[in-house]
């Protein structure tokens, strides 16, 4: 599995959409084996917006009881490690790819 890209979501209530290639080898699928996951509530503020460490800690405490952050193709893991991880979207995406070996 590979993370292909993260773009603004076309869904009215979601912020971003991640597209994954579900093939075992990188660049093996030609657009036929993709999975799209929309995540993040549109209009809400996240760590990449406000960069407030206290709000980040509170978000993590609030969500860790209900979320499985071990599966990269879930909206919960994407929100946690893309929107609530590093101070920039670029740094969060790089860390997400490293963390999940994508």
N, CA, C and O atoms as a MOPAC input file, in Angstrom:
PM7 MOZYME 1SCF
protein

 N      0.84200 1    -1.17400 1     0.00000 1
 C      0.00000 1     0.00000 1     0.00000 1
 C      0.88900 1     1.24000 1     0.00000 1
 O      1.95300 1     1.25300 1     0.61800 1
 N      0.43500 1     2.29400 1    -0.70800 1
 C      1.20300 1     3.52800 1    -0.84400 1
 C      0.27400 1     4.72600 1    -0.80600 1
 O     -0.82300 1     4.68900 1    -1.36300 1
 N      0.71600 1     5.78900 1    -0.14700 1
 C     -0.02800 1     7.04000 1    -0.16600 1
 C      0.32200 1     7.76800 1    -1.45500 1
 O      1.48300 1     8.10400 1    -1.68900 1
 N     -0.68200 1     8.01000 1    -2.28800 1
 C     -0.44300 1     8.68600 1    -3.56000 1
 C     -0.51600 1    10.19900 1    -3.41000 1
 O      0.37100 1    10.91700 1    -3.87100 1
 N     -1.58600 1    10.68800 1    -2.75700 1
 C     -1.69600 1    12.12700 1    -2.54300 1
 C     -2.76100 1    12.46500 1    -1.51600 1
 O     -3.58000 1    11.63100 1    -1.12900 1
 N     -2.71800 1    13.70800 1    -1.09200 1
 C     -3.73200 1    14.26100 1    -0.19800 1
 C     -4.16400 1    15.58600 1    -0.80900 1
 O     -3.35100 1    16.48500 1    -1.02200 1
 N     -5.46800 1    15.69000 1    -1.08700 1
 C     -6.02200 1    16.87800 1    -1.73600 1
 C     -7.24200 1    17.36700 1    -0.96800 1
 O     -7.79400 1    16.64100 1    -0.14200 1
 N     -7.66100 1    18.59500 1    -1.24000 1
 C     -8.92000 1    19.06200 1    -0.64900 1
 C    -10.05300 1    18.11800 1    -1.04400 1
 O    -10.11900 1    17.65000 1    -2.18100 1
 N    -10.93100 1    17.85000 1    -0.10300 1
 C    -12.02200 1    16.91500 1    -0.35500 1
 C    -13.11200 1    17.54700 1    -1.20200 1
 O    -13.36600 1    18.74900 1    -1.11500 1
 N    -13.75400 1    16.72300 1    -2.02300 1
 C    -14.90800 1    17.15800 1    -2.80000 1
 C    -16.19500 1    17.03000 1    -1.98200 1
 O    -17.24200 1    17.54200 1    -2.38100 1
 N    -16.11300 1    16.34900 1    -0.84200 1
 C    -17.27900 1    16.20800 1     0.03000 1
 C    -17.50000 1    17.51300 1     0.78300 1
 O    -16.55000 1    18.14100 1     1.25100 1
 N    -18.73300 1    17.90500 1     0.89300 1
 C    -19.07100 1    19.20300 1     1.48700 1
 C    -18.66700 1    19.31600 1     2.95000 1
 O    -18.35600 1    20.41000 1     3.42100 1
 N    -18.66800 1    18.20700 1     3.67200 1
 C    -18.39800 1    18.26000 1     5.11100 1
 C    -16.99800 1    17.80100 1     5.50600 1
 O    -16.67900 1    17.75700 1     6.69400 1
 N    -16.15300 1    17.45700 1     4.52300 1
 C    -14.81000 1    16.96300 1     4.82300 1
 C    -13.74600 1    17.91200 1     4.30700 1
 O    -13.94000 1    18.61600 1     3.31600 1
 N    -12.61700 1    17.91600 1     5.00000 1
 C    -11.53900 1    18.85300 1     4.69100 1
 C    -10.58200 1    18.33700 1     3.61200 1
 O    -10.25700 1    19.05600 1     2.66800 1
 N    -10.13300 1    17.08400 1     3.76100 1
 C     -9.13800 1    16.51600 1     2.85400 1
 C     -9.52400 1    15.10100 1     2.44000 1
 O    -10.33200 1    14.44600 1     3.09900 1
 N     -8.93500 1    14.64100 1     1.34400 1
 C     -9.09400 1    13.26100 1     0.89800 1
 C     -7.71500 1    12.69400 1     0.59700 1
 O     -6.93500 1    13.29100 1    -0.14500 1
 N     -7.42500 1    11.54700 1     1.17300 1
 C     -6.17800 1    10.83300 1     0.91200 1
 C     -6.46700 1     9.71700 1    -0.08600 1
 O     -7.47800 1     9.02200 1     0.02200 1
 N     -5.57600 1     9.55300 1    -1.05300 1
 C     -5.71200 1     8.48200 1    -2.03100 1
 C     -4.55300 1     7.51300 1    -1.84800 1
 O     -3.38400 1     7.89900 1    -1.86800 1
 N     -4.90900 1     6.24400 1    -1.66900 1
 C     -3.92600 1     5.18300 1    -1.46900 1
 C     -3.95500 1     4.22900 1    -2.65200 1
 O     -5.02200 1     3.91700 1    -3.18100 1
 N     -2.78500 1     3.76800 1    -3.06500 1
 C     -2.65900 1     2.65900 1    -4.00200 1
 C     -2.57700 1     1.41700 1    -3.12000 1
 O     -1.70800 1     1.33300 1    -2.25300 1
 N     -3.45400 1     0.47400 1    -3.32500 1
 C     -3.52500 1    -0.69500 1    -2.45200 1
 C     -2.66000 1    -1.86100 1    -2.94700 1
 O     -2.72900 1    -2.95700 1    -2.39000 1
 N     -1.85600 1    -1.63800 1    -3.97600 1
 C     -0.98000 1    -2.68800 1    -4.50600 1
 C      0.22500 1    -2.91200 1    -3.58500 1
 O      0.59800 1    -2.03700 1    -2.80200 1
 N      0.81500 1    -4.08500 1    -3.69500 1
 C      1.97800 1    -4.40700 1    -2.87800 1
 C      3.22900 1    -3.67400 1    -3.34200 1
 O      4.05600 1    -3.27500 1    -2.52300 1
 N      3.37100 1    -3.49500 1    -4.65500 1
 C      4.54200 1    -2.81400 1    -5.19600 1
 C      4.19400 1    -1.37100 1    -5.52500 1
 O      3.11000 1    -1.08400 1    -6.03200 1
 N      5.11300 1    -0.47500 1    -5.23600 1
 C      4.89300 1     0.94000 1    -5.49900 1
 C      4.68300 1     1.17700 1    -6.99300 1
 O      5.41500 1     0.64800 1    -7.82900 1
 N      3.68500 1     1.96900 1    -7.30400 1
 C      3.32600 1     2.33100 1    -8.68300 1
 C      2.89500 1     1.13900 1    -9.53300 1
 O      2.94100 1     1.21000 1   -10.76100 1
 N      2.48000 1     0.04900 1    -8.89800 1
 C      2.06700 1    -1.13400 1    -9.65100 1
 C      0.65600 1    -0.97900 1   -10.21800 1
 O      0.38100 1    -1.45200 1   -11.32000 1
 N     -0.22400 1    -0.33400 1    -9.49100 1
 C     -1.58500 1    -0.19600 1    -9.99700 1
 C     -1.67200 1     0.99800 1   -10.94000 1
 O     -0.99100 1     2.00900 1   -10.76300 1
 N     -2.49600 1     0.85600 1   -11.90700 1
 C     -2.65900 1     1.90000 1   -12.91500 1
 C     -4.00500 1     2.59600 1   -12.73000 1
 O     -4.72600 1     2.84400 1   -13.69600 1
 N     -4.33200 1     2.90500 1   -11.48000 1
 C     -5.57900 1     3.60300 1   -11.19600 1
 C     -6.75700 1     2.69900 1   -10.93800 1
 O     -7.88300 1     3.17300 1   -10.79200 1
 N     -6.51500 1     1.40000 1   -10.87900 1
 C     -7.62400 1     0.47000 1   -10.70200 1
 C     -7.76000 1    -0.04100 1    -9.27300 1
 O     -8.80800 1    -0.57500 1    -8.90800 1
 N     -6.74300 1     0.10800 1    -8.47700 1
 C     -6.76400 1    -0.44200 1    -7.12200 1
 C     -6.49300 1     0.66400 1    -6.10200 1
 O     -5.57400 1     0.55700 1    -5.29000 1
 N     -7.29100 1     1.71400 1    -6.15000 1
 C     -7.12000 1     2.85200 1    -5.25600 1
 C     -8.19100 1     2.86600 1    -4.17300 1
 O     -9.29300 1     2.34600 1    -4.34700 1
 N     -7.83600 1     3.46500 1    -3.07200 1
 C     -8.80000 1     3.68800 1    -1.99300 1
 C     -8.71800 1     5.15000 1    -1.60100 1
 O     -7.63500 1     5.67100 1    -1.33500 1
 N     -9.87800 1     5.81700 1    -1.56500 1
 C     -9.93800 1     7.21200 1    -1.14900 1
 C    -10.59600 1     7.29500 1     0.22300 1
 O    -11.61300 1     6.65000 1     0.48200 1
 N     -9.99700 1     8.10000 1     1.09600 1
 C    -10.52800 1     8.28800 1     2.44500 1
 C    -10.61700 1     9.78300 1     2.71200 1
 O     -9.60700 1    10.48700 1     2.69600 1
 N    -11.83100 1    10.26100 1     2.95800 1
 C    -12.02700 1    11.66600 1     3.31400 1
 C    -11.95600 1    11.79800 1     4.82000 1
 O    -12.41800 1    10.91900 1     5.54800 1
 N    -11.37300 1    12.90300 1     5.29500 1
 C    -11.19500 1    13.06600 1     6.73500 1
 C    -11.13300 1    14.53700 1     7.09500 1
 O    -10.93400 1    15.40000 1     6.24000 1
 N    -11.30700 1    14.80200 1     8.37700 1
 C    -11.26700 1    16.16400 1     8.89700 1
 C    -12.55500 1    16.90300 1     8.61600 1
 O    -13.04900 1    16.90400 1     7.48900 1
 N    -13.09300 1    17.52600 1     9.63200 1
 C    -14.33600 1    18.28000 1     9.47000 1
 C    -14.04400 1    19.62800 1     8.82700 1
 O    -13.24300 1    20.41200 1     9.33600 1
 N    -14.70100 1    19.88600 1     7.70900 1
 C    -14.50700 1    21.15600 1     7.01200 1
 C    -14.95500 1    22.29600 1     7.91900 1
 O    -16.01700 1    22.24000 1     8.53900 1
 N    -14.13200 1    23.31600 1     7.98100 1
 C    -14.46300 1    24.48600 1     8.78700 1
 C    -13.92600 1    24.44100 1    10.20700 1
 O    -13.92600 1    25.45700 1    10.90300 1
 N    -13.46700 1    23.27200 1    10.64600 1
 C    -12.93900 1    23.18400 1    12.00400 1
 C    -11.44700 1    23.52100 1    12.01200 1
 O    -10.76100 1    23.36600 1    11.00100 1
 N    -10.96500 1    23.97300 1    13.14100 1
 C     -9.56900 1    24.33000 1    13.30800 1
 C     -8.79300 1    23.12100 1    13.83100 1
 O     -9.26700 1    22.40500 1    14.71300 1
 N     -7.59800 1    22.89900 1    13.28000 1
 C     -6.76000 1    21.78300 1    13.70500 1
 C     -5.37300 1    22.30600 1    14.07400 1
 O     -5.10100 1    23.50300 1    13.97400 1
 N     -4.51900 1    21.40700 1    14.49300 1
 C     -3.17200 1    21.78900 1    14.92100 1
 C     -2.38500 1    22.47200 1    13.80900 1
 O     -1.60100 1    23.38100 1    14.08300 1
 N     -2.57700 1    22.05100 1    12.55900 1
 C     -1.84100 1    22.71000 1    11.47600 1
 C     -2.33500 1    24.13800 1    11.25500 1
 O     -1.66800 1    24.92800 1    10.58700 1
 N     -3.50700 1    24.47500 1    11.81400 1
 C     -4.03600 1    25.83800 1    11.71800 1
 C     -3.57800 1    26.70000 1    12.89800 1
 O     -2.99400 1    27.76700 1    12.71500 1
 N     -3.85800 1    26.20900 1    14.11700 1
 C     -3.61300 1    27.04200 1    15.30800 1
 C     -2.27700 1    26.78000 1    15.99700 1
 O     -1.78600 1    27.64200 1    16.72600 1
 N     -1.68500 1    25.61600 1    15.78200 1
 C     -0.37900 1    25.26000 1    16.36400 1
 C     -0.34000 1    25.39000 1    17.88900 1
 O      0.69500 1    25.71400 1    18.47000 1
 N     -1.47300 1    25.13300 1    18.51800 1
 C     -1.61300 1    25.23000 1    19.96700 1
 C     -1.39300 1    23.84100 1    20.57400 1
 O     -2.21100 1    22.94000 1    20.38600 1
 N     -0.28300 1    23.67500 1    21.30200 1
 C      0.07100 1    22.36800 1    21.86800 1
 C     -0.95100 1    21.86200 1    22.87800 1
 O     -1.17900 1    20.65500 1    22.95900 1
 N     -1.56100 1    22.73700 1    23.63800 1
 C     -2.56300 1    22.32400 1    24.62100 1
 C     -3.79300 1    21.75800 1    23.91700 1
 O     -4.33100 1    20.73200 1    24.33500 1
 N     -4.23800 1    22.41800 1    22.85500 1
 C     -5.39300 1    21.91500 1    22.10100 1
 C     -5.05400 1    20.57200 1    21.44900 1
 O     -5.90400 1    19.68600 1    21.36200 1
 N     -3.82000 1    20.43200 1    20.99900 1
 C     -3.37900 1    19.16800 1    20.40000 1
 C     -3.43800 1    18.04600 1    21.43600 1
 O     -3.97400 1    16.97200 1    21.16100 1
 N     -2.89600 1    18.29000 1    22.60800 1
 C     -2.92200 1    17.29300 1    23.68500 1
 C     -4.34800 1    16.91200 1    24.05200 1
 O     -4.64400 1    15.73700 1    24.27000 1
 N     -5.23000 1    17.90300 1    24.12100 1
 C     -6.63300 1    17.63900 1    24.44800 1
 C     -7.31600 1    16.82200 1    23.35900 1
 O     -8.09800 1    15.92000 1    23.66100 1
 N     -7.03100 1    17.12500 1    22.10200 1
 C     -7.58100 1    16.35300 1    20.98500 1
 C     -7.15100 1    14.88800 1    21.11100 1
 O     -7.97900 1    13.98300 1    21.00000 1
 N     -5.87000 1    14.66300 1    21.33800 1
 C     -5.34500 1    13.30100 1    21.43700 1
 C     -5.99000 1    12.55500 1    22.60700 1
 O     -6.40600 1    11.40700 1    22.44900 1
 N     -6.07700 1    13.18400 1    23.76300 1
 C     -6.70100 1    12.54500 1    24.92800 1
 C     -8.16100 1    12.20300 1    24.66000 1
 O     -8.63700 1    11.13300 1    25.04000 1
 N     -8.85900 1    13.10500 1    24.01300 1
 C    -10.28200 1    12.93700 1    23.74800 1
 C    -10.53700 1    11.80800 1    22.75200 1
 O    -11.51600 1    11.07300 1    22.88600 1
 N     -9.67700 1    11.66800 1    21.76800 1
 C     -9.92900 1    10.71500 1    20.68600 1
 C     -9.24800 1     9.36100 1    20.84600 1
 O     -9.66100 1     8.39300 1    20.20600 1
 N     -8.22200 1     9.26900 1    21.67800 1
 C     -7.48100 1     7.99300 1    21.74600 1
 C     -8.31600 1     6.85300 1    22.31900 1
 O     -7.99900 1     5.68900 1    22.07000 1
 N     -9.35200 1     7.14200 1    23.06300 1
 C    -10.17400 1     6.07200 1    23.63700 1
 C    -11.07900 1     5.41100 1    22.59800 1
 O    -11.48500 1     4.26300 1    22.78000 1
 N    -11.40000 1     6.11400 1    21.51800 1
 C    -12.33300 1     5.58100 1    20.51900 1
 C    -11.69800 1     5.28400 1    19.16200 1
 O    -12.34700 1     4.68300 1    18.30500 1
 N    -10.47900 1     5.68000 1    18.95000 1
 C     -9.86000 1     5.56100 1    17.63200 1
 C     -8.81500 1     4.44800 1    17.58700 1
 O     -8.15300 1     4.15500 1    18.58300 1
 N     -8.68300 1     3.83500 1    16.40700 1
 C     -7.60100 1     2.89000 1    16.14600 1
 C     -6.63800 1     3.58900 1    15.19600 1
 O     -6.86400 1     3.62900 1    13.98700 1
 N     -5.57900 1     4.13200 1    15.74500 1
 C     -4.62500 1     4.90800 1    14.96400 1
 C     -3.54000 1     4.04600 1    14.32300 1
 O     -2.55400 1     4.57800 1    13.81300 1
 N     -3.71000 1     2.71800 1    14.34000 1
 C     -2.70600 1     1.81700 1    13.76300 1
 C     -2.97600 1     1.49800 1    12.29700 1
 O     -2.13100 1     0.90500 1    11.62600 1
 N     -4.14300 1     1.88400 1    11.79800 1
 C     -4.52100 1     1.58900 1    10.41300 1
 C     -4.51300 1     2.88400 1     9.60800 1
 O     -5.38300 1     3.73300 1     9.80000 1
 N     -3.54100 1     3.04500 1     8.70900 1
 C     -3.37100 1     4.32200 1     8.01600 1
 C     -4.51800 1     4.71100 1     7.09400 1
 O     -4.65400 1     5.88600 1     6.75300 1
 N     -5.34300 1     3.76100 1     6.68400 1
 C     -6.42700 1     4.09200 1     5.75400 1
 C     -7.73500 1     4.42600 1     6.47000 1
 O     -8.80000 1     4.41100 1     5.85200 1
 N     -7.66200 1     4.72400 1     7.76000 1
 C     -8.86200 1     5.14900 1     8.47800 1
 C     -8.86500 1     6.66700 1     8.62100 1
 O     -7.81500 1     7.30500 1     8.69700 1
 N    -10.06400 1     7.22300 1     8.65600 1
 C    -10.19200 1     8.67100 1     8.81600 1
 C     -9.60100 1     9.12300 1    10.14800 1
 O     -9.03600 1    10.21300 1    10.23800 1
 N     -9.72600 1     8.30300 1    11.17000 1
 C     -9.17900 1     8.65000 1    12.48100 1
 C     -7.66500 1     8.76700 1    12.46600 1
 O     -7.11200 1     9.72600 1    13.00500 1
 N     -6.99000 1     7.80400 1    11.85700 1
 C     -5.52500 1     7.85000 1    11.77500 1
 C     -5.06200 1     9.01700 1    10.90900 1
 O     -4.07900 1     9.68300 1    11.23300 1
 N     -5.76200 1     9.25900 1     9.82400 1
 C     -5.40200 1    10.38400 1     8.95800 1
 C     -5.57000 1    11.71500 1     9.69400 1
 O     -4.70500 1    12.58600 1     9.61200 1
 N     -6.67100 1    11.86600 1    10.40400 1
 C     -6.87800 1    13.10300 1    11.16400 1
 C     -5.79800 1    13.27600 1    12.21500 1
 O     -5.22700 1    14.35800 1    12.35600 1
 N     -5.51900 1    12.21300 1    12.95000 1
 C     -4.53100 1    12.28600 1    14.02800 1
 C     -3.14100 1    12.62900 1    13.50400 1
 O     -2.47500 1    13.51000 1    14.04700 1
 N     -2.70200 1    11.94700 1    12.45900 1
 C     -1.32000 1    12.09100 1    12.02500 1
 C     -1.10600 1    13.09300 1    10.88300 1
 O      0.03700 1    13.41300 1    10.55900 1
 N     -2.16900 1    13.58500 1    10.28000 1
 C     -2.03200 1    14.62800 1     9.26500 1
 C     -2.44800 1    15.98700 1     9.83300 1
 O     -1.71100 1    16.96400 1     9.69700 1
 N     -3.61300 1    16.05700 1    10.46400 1
 C     -4.13400 1    17.34300 1    10.94100 1
 C     -3.68700 1    17.69900 1    12.36100 1
 O     -3.66800 1    18.87500 1    12.72400 1
 N     -3.32800 1    16.69900 1    13.16400 1
 C     -3.01000 1    16.93500 1    14.57700 1
 C     -1.63300 1    16.41500 1    14.95900 1
 O     -1.45000 1    15.96600 1    16.09000 1
 N     -0.67100 1    16.46000 1    14.06700 1
 C      0.64300 1    15.89300 1    14.34400 1
 C      1.73200 1    16.95900 1    14.35500 1
 O      2.22300 1    17.33600 1    15.41900 1
 N      2.10500 1    17.43700 1    13.19700 1
 C      3.16400 1    18.44000 1    13.05600 1
 C      2.53800 1    19.80700 1    12.79200 1
 O      1.33200 1    19.91400 1    12.56800 1
 N      3.36100 1    20.84200 1    12.81900 1
 C      2.83300 1    22.19900 1    12.66900 1
 C      2.53100 1    22.58100 1    11.22400 1
 O      1.84800 1    23.57600 1    10.98300 1
 N      3.02800 1    21.80600 1    10.25700 1
 C      2.70900 1    22.08300 1     8.85800 1
 C      2.16400 1    20.81700 1     8.20100 1
 O      2.47800 1    19.70000 1     8.61200 1
 N      1.35200 1    21.01500 1     7.18600 1
 C      0.80100 1    19.88900 1     6.44800 1
 C      1.91800 1    19.08000 1     5.80000 1
 O      1.88400 1    17.84900 1     5.82300 1
 N      2.89100 1    19.74800 1     5.23300 1
 C      4.01800 1    19.07200 1     4.58200 1
 C      4.76700 1    18.16700 1     5.55800 1
 O      5.06600 1    17.01800 1     5.23500 1
 N      5.07100 1    18.68400 1     6.75300 1
 C      5.78400 1    17.88800 1     7.75100 1
 C      4.93600 1    16.72500 1     8.24800 1
 O      5.45500 1    15.63500 1     8.48800 1
 N      3.64500 1    16.94700 1     8.40100 1
 C      2.75800 1    15.86900 1     8.85500 1
 C      2.66000 1    14.75500 1     7.82600 1
 O      2.67100 1    13.57800 1     8.18700 1
 N      2.56300 1    15.11100 1     6.55000 1
 C      2.50100 1    14.09000 1     5.50000 1
 C      3.79200 1    13.28500 1     5.45900 1
 O      3.75200 1    12.06000 1     5.34200 1
 N      4.92800 1    13.95200 1     5.55400 1
 C      6.21900 1    13.25000 1     5.55600 1
 C      6.30900 1    12.29400 1     6.74600 1
 O      6.77200 1    11.16400 1     6.59600 1
 N      5.87000 1    12.73800 1     7.92300 1
 C      5.90700 1    11.88400 1     9.11000 1
 C      4.93500 1    10.71700 1     8.96800 1
 O      5.25000 1     9.60000 1     9.37700 1
 N      3.76300 1    10.96200 1     8.39600 1
 C      2.76300 1     9.90800 1     8.17400 1
 C      3.34600 1     8.82100 1     7.27100 1
 O      3.21200 1     7.63400 1     7.57000 1
 N      3.98200 1     9.21000 1     6.18600 1
 C      4.58700 1     8.23700 1     5.26600 1
 C      5.69300 1     7.44000 1     5.95600 1
 O      5.80500 1     6.23100 1     5.75700 1
 N      6.49900 1     8.10800 1     6.75700 1
 C      7.57600 1     7.42200 1     7.47800 1
 C      7.00400 1     6.47900 1     8.51700 1
 O      7.43700 1     5.33100 1     8.62300 1
 N      6.04100 1     6.95200 1     9.28200 1
 C      5.43700 1     6.18100 1    10.36800 1
 C      4.81400 1     4.86800 1     9.86700 1
 O      4.96700 1     3.81800 1    10.49100 1
 N      4.11600 1     4.94900 1     8.73700 1
 C      3.40800 1     3.77500 1     8.20500 1
 C      4.14900 1     3.10900 1     7.04300 1
 O      3.62000 1     2.20500 1     6.39600 1
 N      5.37900 1     3.56500 1     6.78500 1
 C      6.21100 1     2.98900 1     5.70900 1
 C      5.47100 1     2.99800 1     4.37200 1
 O      5.38100 1     1.98800 1     3.67300 1
 N      4.94800 1     4.17200 1     4.05000 1
 C      4.19300 1     4.33900 1     2.81000 1
 C      5.04400 1     5.05600 1     1.79700 1
 O      4.59600 1     5.29900 1     0.67700 1

